[in-house]
Amino acid sequence: MKAILVFIGWLILMVLCWPLAILALVLWPVVLLISIPLSIIGIGVGAALALLKALLYLPARILGHRA
């Protein structure tokens, strides 16, 4: 359903301003290629923060505190 709405939105943009629609169609793969490394960095930062949280809560877990 979301893909249909995106396609209809693109068709409306094509009718209203066709150069912008063509530019969006051409640049979409570039945007996807740029977003791949950023998502990998986000996964790495999330993992590092989870490790830091586990290390900070380790003494409480060893002493038996349950959240």
N, C-alpha and C positions, 0 to 999 in steps of 0.2 A: 504494500500500500504506500509506503514511504517513497519507493522508487517511482511510482506513478505520479505522486505529488511533485517530486523533484522534476520529472520530465515535463509535466504540465507547466510548472514554474519556468522551466527553461524555454518552453514554447512561447509563453507570454513575453518573456524577455526577448526572444527572437523577433516577435512581432513589433515590440515597442522600440528596441534598440539592437538591431542585428549585429553591429560591430562588437558591442560588448558581449553578446551571447557567443559569438565565434571565438572571441578572446578567452572567455571563460571555458569554453570547450577545449581549446588548445592548451590552456595553462593548468587544467585539472590534473593531468598526470604529473606535472612538475610539483604541484602542491602535495600530491600523495608521496612522491619520492622524498620531499623535504620532511614530511611528517614521520617517516619511518625511523630515522635516527633519533628524532625527538622522543618518540614513544619508547625506544630502547633505553634512552637516557632516563626517562621517567620510571621505567621498570627497575633500573639499577638504583636510582635514588630511593625508590620505595623499599627495595630490599635492604639497602644500607640503613634506612631509618627503622625498619623492623628489627634488624640486628641490634641497633643501638637501644631500642626499647627493650628487647629481650635481655640485653646485658644490664640495663639499669634496674629491671624488675627481678633479676636473678636472686639477689639477697633476700627479698621478701618471699619469693617462691621457695627458697631453701628453708626459711624459717616457718613455712607453712601457712602463710597468709593467702586466703582465697578471695578473689574479687567477684 
